[in-house]
Amino acid sequence: MKPRIRLVATPDGVRAEGDKEARLGHALGGDPLAEGAPPEGVFAAWKWDGERLLVRNDRYGMHPLYYRADADSLTLSPDPLALLLSGESAELDDDALAVFIRLGFFLAEDTAFTAIRALPPAATLTWTPDGPLIRSPALPVPGPAALTQADAVDGFVELFRAAVARRLPAEPYVLPLSGGRDSRHILLELCRQGATPRLCVSGAKFPPDPGADARVAAHLAERLGLPHRTVARPRSQFRAERTANPAQGMGTLDGAWTLSLLAFLCRHSGLWYDGIGGGELAQNPSITLIRKNPYDVTDLPGLADRLLAAGRTGAHVEHLLGPRTRGLWSRERARVRLVRELSRHADAAFPLGSFFFWNRTRRSISLAPFTLGDDHAVIHTPYLDHALVDHLASVPHRFLIDGTFHDQALHRAFPEHAGLGFASAVPQRHGLVLVGHRLAYLTRLLGHTLHSERDWWRSHDRILQRLLAAGRGPGAPQRVSRLQPLALYLLQLESLAAGRAA
C-alpha cells in the first residue's frame, strides 16, 4: 500500500492520520526536504512535525505525488486513488478528460478528478491549520543557445558522461535494455566507465509490436559479452491493463506491458537505470508528427486541433462518446485546455519537444517505473541530470527537427557500434496474429463484465455497446484496436467516480 497522510483541523487541534513522514524515490546527494534548489534525482518527500507539514519533490516533478485540499484538511499520497473518500462519489474533471481520451495523458497538474491535483515540479508545499501554501517556479523553458551543431552534439556526449558518472552503481545490478537509443547509450556509457551490469534484460510488448526490441538488445549485449534475458510479456493484455490502470492512478493508458519486466527487476535487483527523458529531449519519438505540425504561436487553436486528431485515439474516440460525454468531453473543451498548455512553451528552443517532455514524459511515461516498480529500489535516471536537461532543452530547433540528434551523439561517442540499427526501424506486425490478440482482449473484457462487473454493461454511456458497434464497417479492426484500452479505462473510471471501486 502506498503511503498516505491526512491532516484535519478541528477545534481541538490537528488530527493526523497515516504516515507522518515519507521519502519516495531517490534523491542524489542531498536532503529532499532541505531548503534551496532540489537535489538531483527523482523523488518526493513529506514530514509532519505536529504543527506544519512540509512537502517537496524533484526538479521536474517526475515522481508522482498528489494532494487534495479542502477547507480544513489536506490529504497527500503518491496514489491519487487513495485520496478518494471511501464509498463517496468523486467529481470528474471534464476538461482534463477531454484531452486525456484523445492524447492518452494529462496536462500539467490535471488528474481525472476535479478535487485531486498533481504536485507541480520543484514544488514546496506547506500546510498548517490556516491552509495550504504551494510555491513552484515557472517551467524552465530556455530559448535556443548560441551553439553550432557540433557543439550541441559534443555537449550532449560530455554531459551525459558526467551524468552517468554521478550515478555509478554501488552494488551489482540488472540493466533494462531495449532496442532503442536511450538504454543503449546508458549501457555503453556504464561499460565505458567500468560499471558493467551482471545481466541485461528486455521486456516483450503486446502486438502489433514485432519483438525487435529484444532481438536488437540481445545482439548488443552479445557484442559486449554480457548475458541477456528476455522476459515474456503478460499473457493477457486485458488483465494487465485492468491491473496497471488503477495501480498508476488512472493517469495513463500505457505501462501495462512493463508489469512482467518490472516484477523481474524487483526480484533480481535493488538498483537499475531508466532512460526516461532521453526520447523527448534528444530525439523525440513524435518527430514526424512535429514536422507535419510545426509550432505556430499565432495559431495555437489550429495546432491543438491537429494534435488532438493525431493523438492516441484520434477521431476514433467519438465512437465511445454518448450524448452526455459528447458535450462534457468535447473536442472544443479539449482544444481550449490544450491551447492553454501549449502557450506555456512558446519561448522554448523546441516548443513541442518541451510540451511533450513536461506533459507526456512527466505525467504518463514516468508512472510505470515509479508506481509499478519497487518503492525501495534505486532507479537512476541519467537523462534527467540537471545540467544535461538544461543543455538539451536549449539545443536549437533546427538541430533536432531531422530526428537524428541522438544518433549523432551515439555515433560520436561509440563509433564502433554505429552499424547496429534500432528496433524502431522494424515495421509492426499486423494480420491474423493481431486480429486474434484483439479478439482475445474483447472476449476477456466481456467475460469479466458478465462475471465480475455487471454494472459495466449498464454503464451510463453504454460504453461496451458502443465499443461493439465500433466493430462494424470499414476500418473496424484499427478502430477497435485503438478503443479497447480506452473503453476499459472509462469503465474503471466510472466505477471509481461512483464509489463502487476500492
N, C-alpha and C positions, 0 to 999 in steps of 0.2 A: 504494500500500500504506500502511495506517495505521501510525503509529509504535508501537513496542513496546520495552519493556525487560524483561530477565530478569536477576535477580541470584541467584546461588547461592553460599552459604557453603561453602567447602571447607577442609580442613586447611592449605592453602597460601594462604588468603586468599579474597576475594570474586571470583568470576568474573562479569563484567558483559558481557551480550550485548545488542546492539540500540542504541537511541537513548538516550544518556546524558542528553539534555535535550530537552524538547518543550514547546511553548507552543501550545495549541489554542484556537480561538475568538478572542474579542476582549475583553480587559479594558479598561475605560474609566477612564482617569485614575489608574492605579496599577499597581504590580508585582504580578502574581498570586501570586508566591511570598513576598511580604513578610509579616511578622508583623502580626497585628491582624485586624480585620474584613475580609472580602473586598471588593474594589472592585466598582463597578458593572460590568455586562456578563455575558456567558455565556462561560465559559472553563474550561479545566483545564490544569494545567501540572505538570511534574516536573523535578527536577535531581538527578543522581547526582554527588557530588564525590569519589568514591573511598572514602569512609568512611560516608556517610549519604545515603539517598535522601529527598528532600523532595517531597511531592505536595500540591497544593491545588486546590480547584475553586470555582465560583461559589456565591453565597449560596443558590441554590435547587437546585443540583445538576443543572441543565438540560443542561450539556454532558456527553455520555456519556463515562464513564471507568470501567473495570472492573479488578478485581485478583483474583489467585489466590495465596494464601499457603499454602505447605506448611511442613514442619518446618524446612527450611533454605533456603528460596527464596521469592522473590516475583516475579510476572510482572504487568505492567501494560500496558494498551492501551485506546484508545477503541473497539476492536473486540473483543468478548468471544470471538469465534471464534478470534482469534489466540492465545488463552490455552489452547486445546485442544492437547494434545500429539499431534503428528502420528502417525497410524496406531494410536492407542490409543483404547479406548472411553472415554466420558465419562458419569458417572452423572448421571441426570436428577433434578431437584428436583420430586418428585411433588406436594408441597403447592403449590408455586408454579404448576405447570402445571394443577393442578385449578382454580385461579382463572383462569388465562390462557385456557384453552379456552372459558370461559364469558363472560368480560368482554372479552377481547382485549388486555389489558395486564397487566404485572406490578406487584406491590405493593412499595413501599418499596425495598429493595435486592435483591430476588429477581431471579434470572435462570432460564433453563431448566435450568441446570447447577448441581448442588449445590456444587461447588468454586469457582464464579465468582460474585463479588458486585459490584454497582454501588457506586461510592463514594458515601457519604451526602452530603447537602447541606452546604455550608460546612465541608467536612472538611479536616483536616490529617493526612496520613498520613506517618509517618516509618518507615524501615526501616534496620536495621543487622544485622550477623550475629546479634545477640541476638533478632531477630524484628521483626514489625511493631507499630506503635502507631498507633491511629486515634483522633483527637479530633473530635467533631462535636456541636454543641449540639442540644438538643431542638428539635423543629419549632416555629417561631414561629406559634402559632395564637391570635392575640389574641381576647379576648372582644368583645362589642359595645361600640362607642364611644357616648358621650352626644352623639348628633347628631340634628338634625332631617333630614327627607328633603331639604330644600333645601340644607342644609349638606353632606350627603353627595354630592349631585349637583354642587354648586359645587366641592367639594374635588376630585372626580374631574376636572372640566374644568381647573382650575388646575394640579393636579399633573401631569396628562397634558401640558399645555403645557410645563411645566418639564422633563418627561422628554424630550420631543422636542427642546427647546432644547439639552439636554445631548448630543444625538445628531445634530446637524445635519451634513449630508454635506460631506465635504472634497473631493468630486470629482463630476462628472456621474454620474447613477445611473439605474437602471431600477427601477421600483416594482411588485412583485407586487400586483395588485388583484383582489379578489373582489367578489361582490355582497353581502357581509356587512358587519358593523359595524366589526370590528377594523381591517381595512386601509382602510376608508373614513375612519375617524377619523384614522388616520396620515396619509393623503393630504391631507385637508382642513387638518390642523394644519401639515403641512410647507408647503403653499401659503400659509397664513396668515402663516407666518414667512419667506416669500420664498425657499423652497428647493424649487421645483417639479422634478419628475423630467423627464428628457428623453423618457421613454416609460413608459406603464403597460402591464402585460402580465398576462393571465389564463390560467389553465390549464383545459382541459376535463377533466371527470371521466368515469368509467365509468357506463353505465346501472345503475340507473334514474334517475340524475341528469338533470334536464330541460334543462341547459345555461343556466339562468337566471343563474348566476354571471357568466359572460362578458357576457351581454346587459346586465345591470344595471351592471356595471363600465364597459362601453363608454359607456353613457348618462351616467354620472357624469363620465367623462373628457371626453366631448363638451361637457358643461356647463362644464367648467373650461378648455376649449380645449386639451386635451392629447392627443397621439397615443396610440392604444391598439391593442394587438395581442392576438389570442387564439392560444395555442399548442395545436396538436392534441394530444389525449391519445395515450398509447402505443397502437399498433394492436392489440396483444394484451394483455388483462388477465392471462392466464396467464403469458406471458413476462415481463411487467413485475413480477408478484409473485414469480416464480421468481428474478428478479434482486434485487428490493428486500428480500425476507425475509433472506437472509444478509448483504446489504450493511448492513442495520440491526441486525445481530447477533441475529437471531431474537427481537427484542424487541417486535414489534408486527405486527398484521395490516393496518395502514394504511400509507399513504405511497406506494404504487406509482404512483398517478395523477400524483404530482408529478415523476416522473422527467423527463418532457419539459420541464416548466416550469423545473425546476432546471438542466437542461442548457442551456436558453436563457439563463438568468441567468448561468451560469458563462461562457458565451461572450461575453456582451454587457455585463457589469457586474461590477466588483470590489467593489461595495457595494450592499446592498439592505436592506429592512426586513421584519421578520416580526412578525405580530400575536400570537404565542404568549402565552398567559396572559390575553388580553383576554376571551375567551369564558368561561372557567371562573370568572374573578374577577368580572366585571362583569355578564354576562348569560348564565348557564350554559346550554349547548345541551341539557342534560338536565333543564331546569327542570320539564317536565311530569312526568317520572319522579320528581323530587324532591318535587313537590307531592303526588303519589299515595303516596309512601313517606316520610313525614316521619321525621326522625332522632329516635329514642326510645332514650335511653341505657339504659332498663330492659328493652329488648327488642332488643338488637343481633343475636342469632341470627335473629329473625324478619325484621329489616331486611336482613340478609345474604342470607337465602333469597330475598327478593323482588328484590333487586338481581341476584342470580345468575340468577333466572328471566327477568328483563327484559334481560339482557345481550346481547351481540352475537349469540350463537348460541342463548341461552335453552335451552329443552327440546330443541331440535333436536340438540344435541351428543351426546345419548345414542345416536343412530343410528350414530355413528362409533366408539363405545367397545366394545371386545371384552371377554371375560371377565376378562382381565388388567387392562386400563386402567380397567374399570368400578370396580374396587376401588382402584387406585392413584390415580386422578384423580376420585374420587367427589365428589358434591355435599356430603357430610358433611365431607370434608377441606377442600374449598373454603370451606365455611361457617366452620370453625374458624379458618382463616388470615385470612379476610376480617373476622371479628369482631375479631381482634387489631388489625388495621389501623384499622378504624372507631373503635375505642376511643381511638385517639390524637387524634381530632378532636372529642372530646366537649366541650371547652371553647371551641371556635371559635365566632365570631359566626354563622357559616353552616356548620355541620358538614359537610354533604355537598358544598357548594362547596369547602371546604377539602380534603376527601377526594379529589375529582376533580382539583383543582389539583396536589396533591402526588403523585398516582399516575398518572392518565391523561395529564395535561399533561406532567409531568416524565418519565415512563417510556415514553410512546408518541408523543405529538404532537411532542415535541422531537427525535425521532430523524431525521425526514426532513430538516429544514434542516441539521442538524449531522453527518449521516452521508452523505447522498446529494448534498449540495451541495459547493462548492469549499472545501477546507480553508483556503485562503489568503484567501477573501473576508471582508469585514467585514459581519457580519449584525447590524444594530441591532434591539433588542427593547425598545421603549419601555414596554410594559406590565409588564415585569419591573424597572422602576426601583424602587429600594428603598422610597422614600417613597410611591410610588403603590401598591405592593403592600401596604404597611403600612396605608394608608388603606382600600383596597378590602377587605382581609381583615377589617377591623373594622366595616364597614358592617352595621348590624343586619339580621338575617334578614328582618324584615317589610318592608324596603325592596327586597329582592331577589326575594322569592318570587313576585311577579306577573310576573317576566320582562320588565320594561320599563326597567330601570335604565340600561342603556347607551343605549337610545333617548332617554331623558330628557336624558342628558348631551349627546348629539349634537344634539338639538333646541335645547338651551340654548346650546351653543357655535356652532352653524351653522344658525340657523333658516331660512335661505334654501334649505336642502336638505331640510327636514323632509318635504316631499311625495314624495320619491323613496323608493320601497319597497325591500325587501330580497329577495334571492333565496330565502331560506328560506320565503317566503310562496307560492312556486310549487310545486304538487304534483309528486311524482315521476312519471316515465313508466313505465307497465307495458305489457303487451300483447306483440305479436309481436316488437317490437324487443328487448325484454328476453329473451324466450324464445330468440331467435336468438343473442344475446350469450352467454347461459349455455350454450347448446348448443355454441357455438364453444369456450368455455373447457373444457368437458368433453372435447371431441374432441381439443384440443391436449394436455390432461393425459394422456389415454390414449395418444395418439400418441407423446408424449415418453417415456412408460413403456415402450412397445414398442421404441422405437429407441435410447434412451439410458439408461434407469434400470430395467432389468428386475427388479432387486431390489424395486422398489416393488410390483410385482404379488404378490411373495411376502412382503409385509410381515407381521410377527409378528401384527399385529392385523387383517389383511385390510382395510385402510383403504379401498382402492379398491372392493373388493367391497361393503363396507358403504355407501359413497357411492352406488354404482349401485342398491343395494337401497332406499336412501332416496328414490329417484326413482319409487317406486311408491306408489300410494294417495293419499287426499285430502291436499291441501296440499303436494304434491310440489314444484311449482315454487319456492315460497318456501323450502322446507326445503333443497333442493339449492343454491339461490342463497346461502343462509347458510353451507352446509357446504363448498362447493368450495374457498374460500380456506383454510379451516382444514385440510382434507384435504391440500392441497399442503404447508402448513406442517408438518404432522405427518410426512409422508413425508420431507421435507427434514431434519427434526429427527432422525428415526430413522437416516438415513444419517450425520448428524454424530455421533450418540451411538455408533454402531457403528464410527466411524473410517473410513467409506468416502468421506467428502467432505473436500475441502480446507478 
